[in-house]
Amino acid sequence: MWKSIRIALLLLVLLAVALHAWLDRVATHSWQEPLWVGLFPLNADGGAPTRQYVDSLTAKDFSAIEDFFAQPVHVELYPPGSRLPPTLDPAAGPLGIAWWSLKLRWFAAHAAEVPGRAPSRIRLFLLYHDPATLEHAPDSHGLQKGLVGVVHLFADTSMAGRNGIVIAHELLHTVGASDKYDLGSGAPRFPLGYADRDQQPLYPQERAEIMAGRRAVSAYQWDMPRTLAAAVVGPETALEIRWTH
């Protein structure tokens, strides 16, 4: 009997999780009300320069993200946190990724609670690194299940525009957008990852499809634009996030 009870309770929990995920998907794809996005900055390397940069951030530093979206999106900056989210081992297999996802969602449920502040629907943890000590930022992740993201950025005012591209990219992952670049090389995939796929001549591309993150300047070269003003939401991405049908 106890085994049957445990199975029934487990099924109820799984049903509740599935229902919650479905409701989240419906809410984030309706685009009828502003999508509330919480940004939670964190000092990823513990250094003084990074801490100074994180403490200096204001809501104005992220205004370009709201401006980028054609649909109503509200970006709210929350106070810097002190706890870092769980890390994903690059060599993790499917079970390791699933376990990390569960830990991240548990972390987000608690770390995003700020007394006196309204909770956000989407929670993005912005992990800032000192570029003087790190040449390449770790991979960022945006999860549709749980509506949570871990975004690795550089604590440098000259990188603020490109940081905005990374934030918008991971935000779109949480509402169902898929990557439009080659996972091995990072090159934009043609035609999905090209902002102006019908342009003649095709190169150089002046704009980037946001889910490619980079624009092709030739058949063998690509780079990230300096600001979100040079990025667009392509037709395939718009369909994935239900801007179009």
SEVEXMAR-850019 format. One record per residue (C-alpha): residue number from 1; x negated, y, z negated. Coordinates in Angstrom, 1 decimal. Example, Ala and Ser with C-alpha at 12.3 -4.5 7.8 and 13.67 -1.06 7.14 Angstrom:
2
<pagu seq="1" xx="-12.3" yy="-4.5" zz="-7.8"/>
<pagu seq="2" xx="-13.7" yy="-1.1" zz="-7.1"/>
END
This chain:
245
<pagu seq="1" xx="0.0" yy="0.0" zz="0.0"/>
<pagu seq="2" xx="-2.8" yy="2.4" zz="-0.9"/>
<pagu seq="3" xx="-4.4" yy="1.8" zz="2.5"/>
<pagu seq="4" xx="-1.2" yy="2.7" zz="4.2"/>
<pagu seq="5" xx="-0.9" yy="5.9" zz="2.1"/>
<pagu seq="6" xx="-4.5" yy="6.9" zz="3.0"/>
<pagu seq="7" xx="-3.9" yy="6.3" zz="6.7"/>
<pagu seq="8" xx="-0.6" yy="8.3" zz="6.5"/>
<pagu seq="9" xx="-2.4" yy="11.2" zz="4.7"/>
<pagu seq="10" xx="-5.2" yy="11.2" zz="7.3"/>
<pagu seq="11" xx="-2.7" yy="11.2" zz="10.1"/>
<pagu seq="12" xx="-0.9" yy="14.2" zz="8.5"/>
<pagu seq="13" xx="-4.2" yy="16.1" zz="8.2"/>
<pagu seq="14" xx="-5.1" yy="15.4" zz="11.9"/>
<pagu seq="15" xx="-1.6" yy="16.5" zz="12.9"/>
<pagu seq="16" xx="-1.9" yy="19.7" zz="10.9"/>
<pagu seq="17" xx="-5.4" yy="20.4" zz="12.5"/>
<pagu seq="18" xx="-4.0" yy="19.7" zz="16.0"/>
<pagu seq="19" xx="-1.0" yy="21.9" zz="15.4"/>
<pagu seq="20" xx="-3.2" yy="24.7" zz="14.1"/>
<pagu seq="21" xx="-5.4" yy="24.5" zz="17.1"/>
<pagu seq="22" xx="-2.4" yy="24.6" zz="19.4"/>
<pagu seq="23" xx="-1.0" yy="27.6" zz="17.7"/>
<pagu seq="24" xx="-4.4" yy="29.4" zz="18.0"/>
<pagu seq="25" xx="-4.5" yy="28.6" zz="21.7"/>
<pagu seq="26" xx="-1.0" yy="30.0" zz="22.2"/>
<pagu seq="27" xx="-1.7" yy="33.1" zz="20.2"/>
<pagu seq="28" xx="-5.1" yy="33.9" zz="22.0"/>
<pagu seq="29" xx="-3.7" yy="33.3" zz="25.4"/>
<pagu seq="30" xx="-0.5" yy="35.3" zz="25.1"/>
<pagu seq="31" xx="-2.3" yy="38.7" zz="25.4"/>
<pagu seq="32" xx="0.8" yy="40.4" zz="24.1"/>
<pagu seq="33" xx="-0.8" yy="41.9" zz="21.0"/>
<pagu seq="34" xx="-4.4" yy="43.1" zz="20.4"/>
<pagu seq="35" xx="-6.7" yy="40.2" zz="19.8"/>
<pagu seq="36" xx="-8.4" yy="40.9" zz="16.5"/>
<pagu seq="37" xx="-12.1" yy="40.1" zz="16.7"/>
<pagu seq="38" xx="-14.3" yy="40.2" zz="13.6"/>
<pagu seq="39" xx="-18.0" yy="40.9" zz="13.9"/>
<pagu seq="40" xx="-20.1" yy="39.7" zz="10.9"/>
<pagu seq="41" xx="-23.7" yy="40.9" zz="11.2"/>
<pagu seq="42" xx="-26.5" yy="38.9" zz="9.5"/>
<pagu seq="43" xx="-30.2" yy="39.2" zz="9.0"/>
<pagu seq="44" xx="-31.4" yy="36.0" zz="10.7"/>
<pagu seq="45" xx="-35.1" yy="36.2" zz="9.9"/>
<pagu seq="46" xx="-35.0" yy="37.9" zz="6.5"/>
<pagu seq="47" xx="-37.4" yy="40.6" zz="7.6"/>
<pagu seq="48" xx="-37.2" yy="44.3" zz="6.5"/>
<pagu seq="49" xx="-37.0" yy="45.7" zz="10.1"/>
<pagu seq="50" xx="-34.1" yy="43.4" zz="10.9"/>
<pagu seq="51" xx="-32.4" yy="44.3" zz="7.6"/>
<pagu seq="52" xx="-32.8" yy="48.0" zz="8.4"/>
<pagu seq="53" xx="-31.3" yy="47.5" zz="11.8"/>
<pagu seq="54" xx="-28.3" yy="45.5" zz="10.6"/>
<pagu seq="55" xx="-27.6" yy="48.0" zz="7.8"/>
<pagu seq="56" xx="-27.5" yy="50.8" zz="10.4"/>
<pagu seq="57" xx="-24.9" yy="49.2" zz="12.6"/>
<pagu seq="58" xx="-21.6" yy="51.1" zz="13.0"/>
<pagu seq="59" xx="-18.3" yy="50.3" zz="14.8"/>
<pagu seq="60" xx="-19.4" yy="52.7" zz="17.6"/>
<pagu seq="61" xx="-22.3" yy="50.4" zz="18.5"/>
<pagu seq="62" xx="-19.7" yy="47.8" zz="19.7"/>
<pagu seq="63" xx="-17.2" yy="50.1" zz="21.4"/>
<pagu seq="64" xx="-18.4" yy="48.9" zz="24.9"/>
<pagu seq="65" xx="-17.0" yy="45.4" zz="24.1"/>
<pagu seq="66" xx="-13.5" yy="46.8" zz="23.6"/>
<pagu seq="67" xx="-13.8" yy="48.9" zz="26.8"/>
<pagu seq="68" xx="-14.9" yy="45.9" zz="28.8"/>
<pagu seq="69" xx="-11.7" yy="43.9" zz="28.3"/>
<pagu seq="70" xx="-8.8" yy="44.7" zz="30.5"/>
<pagu seq="71" xx="-6.5" yy="43.1" zz="27.9"/>
<pagu seq="72" xx="-5.9" yy="44.4" zz="24.4"/>
<pagu seq="73" xx="-8.9" yy="43.5" zz="22.2"/>
<pagu seq="74" xx="-9.7" yy="45.1" zz="18.8"/>
<pagu seq="75" xx="-13.2" yy="44.7" zz="17.6"/>
<pagu seq="76" xx="-13.7" yy="45.1" zz="13.9"/>
<pagu seq="77" xx="-17.2" yy="45.4" zz="12.2"/>
<pagu seq="78" xx="-17.4" yy="43.9" zz="8.8"/>
<pagu seq="79" xx="-20.1" yy="44.5" zz="6.2"/>
<pagu seq="80" xx="-23.3" yy="42.5" zz="6.6"/>
<pagu seq="81" xx="-23.3" yy="39.1" zz="5.0"/>
<pagu seq="82" xx="-26.0" yy="37.2" zz="3.1"/>
<pagu seq="83" xx="-25.3" yy="33.6" zz="4.0"/>
<pagu seq="84" xx="-26.3" yy="32.2" zz="7.3"/>
<pagu seq="85" xx="-24.0" yy="29.7" zz="9.2"/>
<pagu seq="86" xx="-25.1" yy="26.1" zz="9.6"/>
<pagu seq="87" xx="-27.6" yy="25.5" zz="12.4"/>
<pagu seq="88" xx="-27.2" yy="23.1" zz="15.3"/>
<pagu seq="89" xx="-30.1" yy="20.7" zz="16.0"/>
<pagu seq="90" xx="-30.9" yy="21.1" zz="19.7"/>
<pagu seq="91" xx="-31.3" yy="17.3" zz="19.8"/>
<pagu seq="92" xx="-27.9" yy="16.6" zz="18.2"/>
<pagu seq="93" xx="-25.7" yy="14.1" zz="19.9"/>
<pagu seq="94" xx="-21.9" yy="14.1" zz="20.1"/>
<pagu seq="95" xx="-21.5" yy="13.1" zz="16.5"/>
<pagu seq="96" xx="-24.0" yy="15.6" zz="15.3"/>
<pagu seq="97" xx="-22.3" yy="18.4" zz="17.3"/>
<pagu seq="98" xx="-18.9" yy="17.4" zz="15.9"/>
<pagu seq="99" xx="-20.2" yy="17.4" zz="12.3"/>
<pagu seq="100" xx="-21.9" yy="20.8" zz="12.9"/>
<pagu seq="101" xx="-18.6" yy="22.2" zz="14.3"/>
<pagu seq="102" xx="-16.7" yy="21.1" zz="11.2"/>
<pagu seq="103" xx="-19.3" yy="22.6" zz="8.9"/>
<pagu seq="104" xx="-19.3" yy="25.9" zz="10.9"/>
<pagu seq="105" xx="-15.5" yy="26.1" zz="10.7"/>
<pagu seq="106" xx="-15.7" yy="25.5" zz="6.9"/>
<pagu seq="107" xx="-18.4" yy="28.2" zz="6.6"/>
<pagu seq="108" xx="-16.3" yy="30.7" zz="8.7"/>
<pagu seq="109" xx="-13.2" yy="30.1" zz="6.6"/>
<pagu seq="110" xx="-15.1" yy="31.3" zz="3.5"/>
<pagu seq="111" xx="-17.7" yy="33.7" zz="4.8"/>
<pagu seq="112" xx="-15.2" yy="35.8" zz="6.8"/>
<pagu seq="113" xx="-13.2" yy="36.6" zz="3.6"/>
<pagu seq="114" xx="-13.8" yy="40.2" zz="2.8"/>
<pagu seq="115" xx="-11.9" yy="41.7" zz="-0.2"/>
<pagu seq="116" xx="-9.7" yy="44.6" zz="0.9"/>
<pagu seq="117" xx="-10.1" yy="43.9" zz="4.6"/>
<pagu seq="118" xx="-7.7" yy="42.2" zz="6.9"/>
<pagu seq="119" xx="-8.7" yy="38.8" zz="8.2"/>
<pagu seq="120" xx="-9.6" yy="38.5" zz="11.9"/>
<pagu seq="121" xx="-8.3" yy="35.9" zz="14.3"/>
<pagu seq="122" xx="-11.7" yy="35.4" zz="16.0"/>
<pagu seq="123" xx="-14.9" yy="35.4" zz="13.9"/>
<pagu seq="124" xx="-18.3" yy="36.0" zz="15.4"/>
<pagu seq="125" xx="-21.3" yy="35.8" zz="13.2"/>
<pagu seq="126" xx="-24.0" yy="38.0" zz="14.7"/>
<pagu seq="127" xx="-27.5" yy="36.7" zz="13.8"/>
<pagu seq="128" xx="-30.1" yy="39.4" zz="14.5"/>
<pagu seq="129" xx="-33.8" yy="38.7" zz="15.0"/>
<pagu seq="130" xx="-36.8" yy="41.0" zz="15.1"/>
<pagu seq="131" xx="-38.1" yy="40.9" zz="18.7"/>
<pagu seq="132" xx="-41.6" yy="41.4" zz="17.4"/>
<pagu seq="133" xx="-41.6" yy="38.0" zz="15.9"/>
<pagu seq="134" xx="-39.4" yy="36.1" zz="18.4"/>
<pagu seq="135" xx="-39.8" yy="36.0" zz="22.1"/>
<pagu seq="136" xx="-36.6" yy="34.1" zz="23.0"/>
<pagu seq="137" xx="-33.4" yy="34.1" zz="20.9"/>
<pagu seq="138" xx="-31.9" yy="30.7" zz="20.0"/>
<pagu seq="139" xx="-28.9" yy="29.5" zz="21.9"/>
<pagu seq="140" xx="-25.6" yy="31.1" zz="21.0"/>
<pagu seq="141" xx="-22.3" yy="29.2" zz="20.7"/>
<pagu seq="142" xx="-18.6" yy="30.1" zz="20.9"/>
<pagu seq="143" xx="-16.1" yy="27.5" zz="19.9"/>
<pagu seq="144" xx="-12.4" yy="27.5" zz="21.0"/>
<pagu seq="145" xx="-11.5" yy="25.1" zz="18.2"/>
<pagu seq="146" xx="-11.7" yy="27.2" zz="15.1"/>
<pagu seq="147" xx="-12.1" yy="30.5" zz="17.1"/>
<pagu seq="148" xx="-15.6" yy="31.0" zz="15.8"/>
<pagu seq="149" xx="-18.9" yy="31.9" zz="17.3"/>
<pagu seq="150" xx="-22.6" yy="32.1" zz="16.3"/>
<pagu seq="151" xx="-24.3" yy="34.8" zz="18.4"/>
<pagu seq="152" xx="-28.1" yy="35.3" zz="18.3"/>
<pagu seq="153" xx="-29.2" yy="38.8" zz="19.1"/>
<pagu seq="154" xx="-32.2" yy="41.1" zz="18.9"/>
<pagu seq="155" xx="-32.5" yy="43.9" zz="16.3"/>
<pagu seq="156" xx="-33.6" yy="46.5" zz="18.8"/>
<pagu seq="157" xx="-31.6" yy="49.6" zz="20.0"/>
<pagu seq="158" xx="-33.0" yy="49.1" zz="23.5"/>
<pagu seq="159" xx="-31.4" yy="45.7" zz="23.6"/>
<pagu seq="160" xx="-27.9" yy="46.9" zz="22.4"/>
<pagu seq="161" xx="-26.4" yy="46.8" zz="25.9"/>
<pagu seq="162" xx="-27.6" yy="43.2" zz="26.6"/>
<pagu seq="163" xx="-26.5" yy="42.2" zz="23.1"/>
<pagu seq="164" xx="-23.0" yy="43.4" zz="24.1"/>
<pagu seq="165" xx="-23.1" yy="41.0" zz="27.1"/>
<pagu seq="166" xx="-24.0" yy="38.1" zz="24.9"/>
<pagu seq="167" xx="-21.2" yy="38.9" zz="22.4"/>
<pagu seq="168" xx="-18.6" yy="39.3" zz="25.1"/>
<pagu seq="169" xx="-19.8" yy="36.0" zz="26.7"/>
<pagu seq="170" xx="-19.4" yy="34.0" zz="23.4"/>
<pagu seq="171" xx="-16.1" yy="35.8" zz="22.6"/>
<pagu seq="172" xx="-14.7" yy="34.5" zz="25.9"/>
<pagu seq="173" xx="-15.8" yy="31.0" zz="25.1"/>
<pagu seq="174" xx="-13.6" yy="31.1" zz="22.0"/>
<pagu seq="175" xx="-10.5" yy="31.8" zz="24.2"/>
<pagu seq="176" xx="-11.3" yy="29.1" zz="26.7"/>
<pagu seq="177" xx="-13.8" yy="30.4" zz="29.2"/>
<pagu seq="178" xx="-16.5" yy="28.0" zz="30.5"/>
<pagu seq="179" xx="-20.1" yy="28.8" zz="31.5"/>
<pagu seq="180" xx="-20.7" yy="29.7" zz="35.1"/>
<pagu seq="181" xx="-24.5" yy="29.2" zz="35.2"/>
<pagu seq="182" xx="-26.7" yy="26.2" zz="35.8"/>
<pagu seq="183" xx="-27.5" yy="24.8" zz="32.3"/>
<pagu seq="184" xx="-31.0" yy="23.7" zz="33.4"/>
<pagu seq="185" xx="-32.3" yy="26.8" zz="35.1"/>
<pagu seq="186" xx="-29.9" yy="29.5" zz="33.9"/>
<pagu seq="187" xx="-29.2" yy="30.6" zz="37.5"/>
<pagu seq="188" xx="-25.7" yy="31.9" zz="38.3"/>
<pagu seq="189" xx="-23.7" yy="29.2" zz="40.1"/>
<pagu seq="190" xx="-22.4" yy="30.1" zz="43.5"/>
<pagu seq="191" xx="-19.6" yy="31.1" zz="44.0"/>
<pagu seq="192" xx="-18.2" yy="30.9" zz="40.4"/>
<pagu seq="193" xx="-21.1" yy="32.8" zz="38.8"/>
<pagu seq="194" xx="-21.3" yy="35.6" zz="41.4"/>
<pagu seq="195" xx="-19.4" yy="38.8" zz="40.7"/>
<pagu seq="196" xx="-19.4" yy="39.8" zz="44.4"/>
<pagu seq="197" xx="-19.5" yy="36.5" zz="46.2"/>
<pagu seq="198" xx="-18.3" yy="38.0" zz="49.5"/>
<pagu seq="199" xx="-20.9" yy="40.8" zz="49.6"/>
<pagu seq="200" xx="-22.9" yy="41.1" zz="52.8"/>
<pagu seq="201" xx="-25.8" yy="40.7" zz="52.5"/>
<pagu seq="202" xx="-25.3" yy="38.5" zz="49.5"/>
<pagu seq="203" xx="-28.4" yy="39.7" zz="47.7"/>
<pagu seq="204" xx="-29.1" yy="41.5" zz="45.5"/>
<pagu seq="205" xx="-26.0" yy="41.3" zz="43.4"/>
<pagu seq="206" xx="-25.4" yy="44.5" zz="41.5"/>
<pagu seq="207" xx="-23.0" yy="43.0" zz="38.9"/>
<pagu seq="208" xx="-22.9" yy="39.8" zz="36.9"/>
<pagu seq="209" xx="-20.0" yy="37.5" zz="36.2"/>
<pagu seq="210" xx="-19.7" yy="37.6" zz="32.4"/>
<pagu seq="211" xx="-19.7" yy="33.8" zz="32.0"/>
<pagu seq="212" xx="-22.8" yy="33.5" zz="34.2"/>
<pagu seq="213" xx="-24.5" yy="36.3" zz="32.1"/>
<pagu seq="214" xx="-27.0" yy="37.1" zz="34.9"/>
<pagu seq="215" xx="-26.8" yy="38.5" zz="38.4"/>
<pagu seq="216" xx="-28.7" yy="37.0" zz="41.3"/>
<pagu seq="217" xx="-31.1" yy="39.5" zz="42.8"/>
<pagu seq="218" xx="-32.3" yy="36.9" zz="45.3"/>
<pagu seq="219" xx="-31.7" yy="33.2" zz="46.0"/>
<pagu seq="220" xx="-34.5" yy="32.4" zz="43.5"/>
<pagu seq="221" xx="-34.4" yy="35.3" zz="41.0"/>
<pagu seq="222" xx="-31.8" yy="36.4" zz="38.5"/>
<pagu seq="223" xx="-31.7" yy="38.8" zz="35.6"/>
<pagu seq="224" xx="-29.3" yy="40.1" zz="32.9"/>
<pagu seq="225" xx="-27.8" yy="43.6" zz="33.4"/>
<pagu seq="226" xx="-28.7" yy="46.2" zz="30.9"/>
<pagu seq="227" xx="-25.1" yy="46.9" zz="29.9"/>
<pagu seq="228" xx="-21.6" yy="45.5" zz="30.0"/>
<pagu seq="229" xx="-20.7" yy="48.1" zz="32.6"/>
<pagu seq="230" xx="-22.4" yy="45.9" zz="35.1"/>
<pagu seq="231" xx="-20.5" yy="42.7" zz="34.2"/>
<pagu seq="232" xx="-17.1" yy="41.5" zz="35.3"/>
<pagu seq="233" xx="-14.6" yy="38.8" zz="34.6"/>
<pagu seq="234" xx="-14.4" yy="36.6" zz="37.7"/>
<pagu seq="235" xx="-11.2" yy="35.0" zz="39.0"/>
<pagu seq="236" xx="-12.0" yy="31.5" zz="37.6"/>
<pagu seq="237" xx="-12.7" yy="32.9" zz="34.2"/>
<pagu seq="238" xx="-9.5" yy="35.0" zz="34.3"/>
<pagu seq="239" xx="-7.5" yy="31.9" zz="35.1"/>
<pagu seq="240" xx="-9.2" yy="29.9" zz="32.2"/>
<pagu seq="241" xx="-8.3" yy="32.6" zz="29.7"/>
<pagu seq="242" xx="-4.8" yy="33.1" zz="31.1"/>
<pagu seq="243" xx="-5.2" yy="36.6" zz="32.4"/>
<pagu seq="244" xx="-3.9" yy="35.2" zz="35.7"/>
<pagu seq="245" xx="-1.8" yy="32.1" zz="36.6"/>
END
